[in-house]
Amino acid sequence: MKQKEKKAMDMTQGSLWKNIFLFSMPLVLAQLLEVMFNLSDVAVVGQFADYRALGAVGSTTILVTLFTGFLIGMGSGVNVQVALGLGAKDDKTVEKTIHTALLICAAIGIVIGVFCILFARPMLQALHTKSDLIDAAVLYLKIYALGMPAMAVYNFGNGVLSAKGDTKSPLIYLAVAGVLNIIMNLIFVIGFHLAAAGVAIASAIAQYVSMLLVMRNLLKRRDVCRLQIPKIKFHKDVAKGILLMGIPTGMQNAIFALANLFVQRGVNYFYTIMVSGNAAATNADAIIFNVMSAFYTGCASFMSQNRGAGNRERMKKTYLVALTYSFLIGLFLGACLFFGGRYFLRAFATDRAVIDAGMERIKIMAFAYSISAFMDCTIAASRGLGKSIGPMIIVMLGSCVFRIIWVYTIFAHFHTIPSLYLLYPFSWTLTAIAEIVYFIVQFRKVMPKSRI
């Protein structure tokens, strides 16, 4: 019992600067390892296959991000609900939440996996995927989808452990799965010449390994977060809270990816080299956004526990500390990418023309990442308040509708790559302003000064 308890962090006490940093750093590494599942796919096919295989895998990135983003969002919803119960010292609700959330997340993972298998080709055709890429892209997406149920369960477990303050265990599990994924990528691509299909098989297997490891942790725990097979059942009283938090949060993540579908369509109007270059450059998004998102998870977790404990001032400071961390890390990593972009792209492509095409994106995106912190950290803070539908609607308008309008107006007029990529910083700024106003209003309602 002591061994498990020592991993937990009391989010309602101590220095927020120190505790949020210590909480988030293992998540930073864990998020990077999770991104490695897809990055290693792109890197291996880029280095050991050809640019067509790279383009095929890259053509699925938006769809993979859309569906995995929804599953990650469900895990974030579980995190908030469990953290709220822990902060309120309500062990019975925590237990019911965990056992109900497992059923919900597993079911959603299965549904998404089946959907991707059945509709892989129509979705890729809707994106105007190049004819010389689509067959390999369809096969990659179908095989990758087999791992969706495992990813759903892993993110459920990650949400529970993070709510308890244990961010080191998921890091270890992803390290094991990530190394295995890379080894299998090399074996399937170099040894068996399976190209895109080989890296998809490796990713699916790695997802199940990470799932089994996180489930083993939950089953062996001796605290309130222990998972017990006989107690796995659907509790209506807590299911509503899980779904009201998880589905909008998952949809927020999916909306970003959905909006990017229109960007991908715009890129697909250009030649295949540009498609491959964009596929290589978007890997920077995955790295930087996932590093920054570790602090968003910290923000939501600390906000939820302190809301359960009724600590208004600590909630305010949590938001500001997490926002500062995420902004600075986004600024730093963006600067590193700007000056070292060509070295980064060489990890995913060997063709100079592909690298030049990738730099077209990097030159615009590098210093825009930090802007997204004001949007995403505020969304996380609103989740910590128990508000997820409002932020979802704002994201839908600011980062989806606005981007669609941009594609069919600004981009349609200029029809250049810069005019396409500039929609990111503009949409982030607009959405951030709206999210901050919403958060301030809701914070005053949920946590009035009289409750101090």
C-alpha positions in Angstrom: 0.0 0.0 0.0 2.8 2.4 0.9 4.5 1.7 -2.4 1.4 2.8 -4.4 0.6 5.7 -2.2 4.0 7.3 -2.4 3.4 8.0 -6.1 0.4 10.1 -5.3 0.6 13.9 -5.1 -1.6 16.1 -2.9 -2.6 18.8 -5.4 -4.4 20.9 -2.8 -1.2 21.8 -0.9 2.4 22.9 -1.5 4.0 25.1 -4.1 2.1 25.1 -7.4 5.1 26.1 -9.4 7.0 23.1 -8.1 4.1 20.6 -8.0 2.7 21.4 -11.5 6.2 21.1 -12.9 6.9 17.8 -11.2 3.4 16.5 -12.2 3.7 17.6 -15.8 7.3 16.6 -16.7 6.6 12.8 -16.7 3.5 13.6 -18.8 5.7 15.6 -21.2 7.9 12.5 -21.7 4.8 10.2 -21.8 3.1 12.4 -24.4 6.3 12.4 -26.5 6.4 8.6 -26.4 2.8 8.4 -27.4 3.5 10.6 -30.4 6.4 8.3 -31.3 3.9 5.7 -32.3 3.0 7.7 -35.4 6.3 9.5 -35.8 8.3 6.3 -35.9 5.9 5.1 -38.6 6.6 8.2 -40.7 10.3 8.2 -40.0 10.8 4.5 -40.9 8.9 4.6 -44.1 10.5 7.9 -45.0 14.0 6.5 -44.5 13.6 2.9 -45.6 10.8 2.9 -48.1 10.1 5.9 -50.4 8.4 9.2 -50.5 5.1 7.6 -51.7 5.0 5.4 -48.6 5.7 8.6 -46.5 2.9 10.4 -48.3 0.5 7.5 -47.7 1.1 7.4 -44.0 1.1 11.2 -43.8 -2.3 11.3 -45.7 -3.9 9.5 -42.8 -2.4 11.8 -40.1 -5.5 14.1 -39.9 -7.9 11.1 -39.6 -5.7 9.4 -37.0 -5.5 12.6 -35.0 -9.2 13.1 -35.2 -10.1 9.7 -33.8 -7.2 9.4 -31.3 -7.9 12.9 -30.2 -11.4 11.9 -29.3 -10.1 9.0 -27.2 -7.6 11.1 -25.5 -10.3 13.6 -24.7 -12.4 10.9 -23.1 -9.4 10.0 -21.0 -9.2 13.7 -20.0 -12.8 13.6 -19.0 -12.2 10.6 -16.8 -9.2 12.4 -15.3 -11.3 15.4 -14.3 -14.2 13.4 -12.7 -11.8 11.2 -10.7 -9.7 14.2 -9.6 -12.9 15.9 -8.4 -13.9 12.9 -6.3 -10.4 12.6 -4.9 -10.4 16.3 -3.9 -13.7 16.0 -2.2 -12.5 12.8 -0.4 -15.5 10.9 -1.8 -14.1 7.4 -2.2 -17.4 5.8 -3.2 -17.9 8.1 -6.1 -14.3 7.6 -7.2 -14.7 3.9 -7.2 -18.0 4.0 -9.2 -16.5 6.5 -11.7 -13.5 4.3 -12.4 -15.5 1.1 -13.0 -18.1 2.9 -15.2 -15.5 4.8 -17.2 -13.7 1.7 -18.2 -16.9 0.3 -19.8 -17.6 3.6 -21.6 -14.1 4.1 -22.9 -13.7 0.5 -24.1 -17.1 0.7 -25.9 -16.2 3.9 -27.6 -12.8 2.6 -28.7 -14.5 -0.4 -30.3 -17.0 1.7 -32.2 -14.3 4.1 -33.5 -12.1 1.1 -34.6 -15.0 -0.5 -36.5 -16.0 2.8 -38.1 -12.4 3.4 -39.3 -12.2 0.0 -40.8 -15.5 0.3 -42.6 -15.1 3.8 -43.9 -11.3 4.2 -44.4 -11.5 4.6 -48.2 -14.5 7.0 -48.4 -12.9 9.2 -45.7 -9.5 9.3 -47.6 -11.3 9.9 -50.9 -13.2 12.9 -49.3 -9.8 14.3 -48.5 -8.7 14.1 -52.1 -5.9 11.7 -51.3 -3.6 11.2 -54.3 -4.5 8.2 -56.4 -0.9 6.9 -56.2 -1.1 7.0 -52.4 -4.7 6.0 -51.5 -4.4 2.2 -51.5 -1.5 2.2 -49.1 -3.2 4.9 -47.0 -6.4 2.8 -46.7 -4.5 -0.3 -45.7 -2.5 1.7 -43.1 -5.6 3.3 -41.6 -7.5 0.0 -41.4 -4.7 -1.8 -39.6 -4.0 1.1 -37.3 -7.7 1.1 -36.3 -7.4 -2.3 -34.8 -5.5 -0.7 -32.0 -8.2 1.9 -31.2 -9.9 -0.1 -28.4 -6.5 -0.6 -26.7 -5.8 3.1 -27.0 -9.1 3.9 -25.5 -8.5 1.7 -22.5 -4.9 3.1 -22.1 -6.2 6.7 -22.0 -8.8 5.7 -19.5 -6.1 4.3 -17.2 -3.8 7.2 -17.8 -6.6 9.6 -16.8 -7.2 7.7 -13.5 -3.5 7.5 -12.6 -2.9 11.2 -13.5 -5.9 12.2 -11.3 -4.2 10.4 -8.4 -1.0 12.2 -9.1 0.9 9.2 -10.6 2.3 10.4 -13.9 5.4 8.3 -13.8 3.8 4.9 -14.4 2.2 5.9 -17.8 5.6 7.2 -18.8 7.2 3.8 -18.1 4.5 1.9 -19.9 4.8 4.1 -23.0 8.5 3.8 -22.9 8.3 0.1 -23.1 5.6 0.2 -25.9 7.4 2.9 -27.8 10.7 1.0 -27.9 8.8 -2.1 -29.0 7.0 -0.1 -31.7 10.3 1.2 -33.2 11.9 -2.3 -33.2 8.8 -3.8 -34.9 8.7 -0.9 -37.4 12.3 -1.7 -38.5 11.6 -5.5 -38.6 8.4 -5.2 -40.7 9.7 -2.5 -43.1 13.3 -3.5 -43.6 13.0 -7.2 -43.0 9.6 -7.9 -44.5 9.3 -4.9 -46.9 5.7 -4.2 -45.7 6.2 -0.4 -45.8 3.0 1.4 -44.6 1.2 -1.8 -43.6 4.2 -2.9 -41.5 4.3 0.2 -39.4 0.6 0.1 -38.9 0.9 -3.5 -37.5 3.7 -2.4 -35.2 1.6 0.5 -33.9 -1.4 -1.6 -33.2 0.6 -4.2 -31.3 2.3 -1.5 -29.2 -1.1 0.0 -28.3 -2.1 -3.3 -26.8 1.1 -3.6 -24.8 0.6 -0.2 -23.2 -3.0 -1.1 -22.4 -2.0 -4.3 -20.7 0.6 -2.5 -18.6 -1.7 0.2 -17.4 -4.5 -2.3 -16.6 -2.0 -4.4 -14.6 -1.2 -1.3 -12.5 -4.9 -0.6 -11.8 -5.7 -4.2 -10.9 -2.8 -4.4 -8.5 -3.3 -1.1 -6.7 -4.3 -1.0 -3.0 -5.8 2.4 -2.8 -9.2 4.0 -3.9 -8.1 3.8 -7.6 -7.9 0.1 -7.6 -9.8 -1.6 -10.5 -11.7 -4.7 -9.4 -13.2 -7.0 -12.1 -16.4 -7.9 -10.1 -17.2 -4.2 -9.7 -17.0 -3.3 -13.3 -20.6 -2.2 -14.1 -22.5 0.8 -15.5 -23.5 3.3 -12.8 -26.0 5.7 -14.2 -25.4 8.3 -11.5 -21.7 8.8 -12.4 -22.0 7.9 -16.1 -23.7 11.2 -16.9 -20.8 13.2 -15.4 -18.3 11.1 -17.3 -20.1 11.5 -20.6 -20.9 15.2 -20.1 -17.2 15.9 -19.5 -15.6 13.3 -21.8 -17.6 13.6 -24.9 -17.3 17.4 -25.3 -13.7 17.2 -24.4 -13.2 14.4 -27.0 -15.1 16.5 -29.5 -12.9 19.5 -28.8 -9.9 17.5 -29.8 -11.7 16.0 -32.8 -12.9 19.4 -33.9 -9.4 20.6 -34.3 -8.6 17.6 -36.4 -11.9 18.1 -38.4 -10.9 21.6 -39.1 -7.5 20.4 -40.3 -9.3 18.1 -42.8 -10.0 21.2 -44.8 -6.3 22.2 -44.5 -5.3 18.8 -45.7 -7.7 19.1 -48.7 -6.0 22.4 -49.5 -2.5 20.8 -49.3 -3.7 17.9 -51.5 -4.4 20.3 -54.4 -0.7 20.8 -54.7 1.8 18.3 -56.1 2.8 15.0 -54.3 6.2 16.5 -53.1 4.3 19.2 -51.2 1.9 16.6 -49.7 4.9 14.6 -48.5 6.7 17.7 -47.2 3.6 18.7 -45.3 3.3 15.2 -43.8 6.9 15.5 -42.5 6.5 19.0 -41.1 3.2 18.2 -39.3 5.2 15.9 -37.1 6.5 19.0 -35.3 2.9 19.8 -34.4 2.5 16.4 -32.8 5.6 16.9 -30.7 5.1 20.5 -29.6 1.4 20.2 -28.9 1.8 17.1 -26.9 4.5 18.6 -24.8 2.4 21.6 -24.1 -0.7 19.5 -23.4 1.1 17.9 -20.4 0.6 21.2 -18.7 -3.0 21.4 -19.7 -3.6 18.0 -18.1 -1.9 19.4 -15.0 -4.1 22.4 -15.1 -7.3 20.4 -15.3 -6.2 17.9 -12.6 -5.1 20.6 -10.1 -8.2 22.7 -10.9 -10.5 19.7 -10.3 -9.0 18.6 -7.0 -9.0 22.1 -5.7 -12.5 22.7 -6.8 -13.4 19.5 -4.9 -11.6 21.0 -1.9 -13.3 24.4 -2.4 -10.0 26.3 -2.7 -10.8 29.3 -5.0 -7.5 31.2 -4.9 -5.4 28.1 -5.5 -7.6 27.4 -8.6 -6.8 30.8 -10.0 -3.1 30.4 -9.4 -3.2 27.0 -11.0 -4.5 28.4 -14.2 -1.9 31.2 -14.4 1.0 28.9 -13.5 0.0 26.3 -16.1 -0.5 29.0 -18.7 2.9 30.4 -18.1 4.6 27.0 -18.4 2.8 26.1 -21.6 3.4 29.4 -23.3 7.1 29.4 -22.5 7.6 25.8 -23.7 5.7 26.5 -26.9 7.8 29.6 -27.5 11.1 27.7 -26.8 10.3 24.7 -28.9 9.0 26.8 -31.8 12.3 28.8 -31.8 14.2 25.5 -31.9 12.2 24.3 -34.8 12.6 27.5 -36.7 16.4 27.4 -36.5 16.8 23.6 -36.8 13.8 22.7 -39.1 15.9 21.2 -41.8 17.6 18.8 -39.4 14.2 17.9 -38.0 12.8 17.1 -41.4 15.7 14.9 -42.3 14.5 12.4 -39.8 11.4 11.9 -41.9 12.6 12.5 -45.5 15.7 12.2 -47.6 14.5 14.0 -50.7 15.7 17.7 -50.7 12.6 18.8 -52.5 10.4 17.2 -49.7 12.5 19.0 -47.1 12.1 22.3 -48.9 8.4 21.8 -49.0 8.3 21.0 -45.3 10.1 24.2 -44.5 7.3 26.2 -46.1 5.1 25.1 -43.2 7.7 25.4 -40.5 8.6 29.0 -41.3 5.0 30.0 -40.5 4.2 27.7 -37.7 7.3 27.9 -35.5 6.4 31.1 -33.6 2.7 30.5 -33.6 2.6 27.5 -31.3 2.9 29.7 -28.2 -0.3 31.5 -29.1 -2.2 28.2 -28.8 -1.4 28.0 -25.1 -3.8 30.8 -24.3 -6.6 28.8 -26.0 -5.8 25.3 -24.9 -4.8 26.0 -21.3 -8.0 28.1 -20.8 -10.0 25.2 -22.2 -8.3 22.9 -19.7 -9.1 25.3 -16.9 -12.7 25.4 -17.9 -12.8 21.6 -17.8 -11.4 21.9 -14.2 -14.5 24.0 -13.4 -16.7 21.2 -14.8 -17.5 23.1 -18.0 -16.9 21.4 -21.3 -19.8 22.1 -23.5 -19.2 25.9 -23.7 -15.5 25.6 -24.6 -16.5 23.0 -27.2 -18.9 25.4 -28.9 -16.3 28.1 -28.9 -13.7 25.8 -30.4 -16.3 24.7 -33.1 -16.8 28.3 -34.1 -13.3 29.7 -33.7 -11.2 26.8 -34.9 -13.5 25.0 -37.2 -16.1 27.3 -38.8 -13.5 30.1 -39.0 -10.9 27.8 -40.7 -13.5 26.6 -43.2 -14.4 30.2 -44.1 -10.7 31.0 -44.4 -10.0 28.1 -46.8 -12.9 29.1 -49.1 -12.1 32.8 -49.0 -8.5 33.8 -48.3 -6.9 30.6 -49.5 -9.3 30.3 -52.5 -8.2 33.8 -53.5 -4.4 33.6 -53.1 -4.1 29.8 -53.5 -0.6 29.7 -52.0 0.8 27.5 -49.2 1.5 30.6 -46.9 -2.1 31.7 -47.3 -3.2 28.3 -46.2 -1.0 27.9 -43.1 -1.6 31.4 -41.8 -5.1 30.4 -40.8 -3.6 28.6 -37.7 -2.3 31.7 -35.8 -5.4 33.7 -36.7 -7.9 31.1 -35.6 -5.9 30.4 -32.4 -5.9 34.1 -31.4 -9.7 34.5 -32.1 -10.6 31.3 -30.2 -8.3 32.2 -27.3 -9.9 35.6 -26.7 -13.4 34.0 -26.6 -12.2 31.1 -24.3 -10.6 33.5 -21.8 -13.8 35.6 -21.6 -15.9 32.5 -21.1 -13.6 31.1 -18.4 -13.6 34.4 -16.4 -17.4 34.5 -16.4 -17.8 30.9 -15.5 -15.2 31.0 -12.8 -17.0 33.8 -11.0 -20.2 31.8 -11.2 -18.8 28.4 -10.1 -16.4 29.8 -7.4 -17.9 33.0 -6.0 -15.8 34.9 -3.5 -18.3 34.1 -0.8 -17.1 30.5 -0.9 -13.5 31.3 0.2 
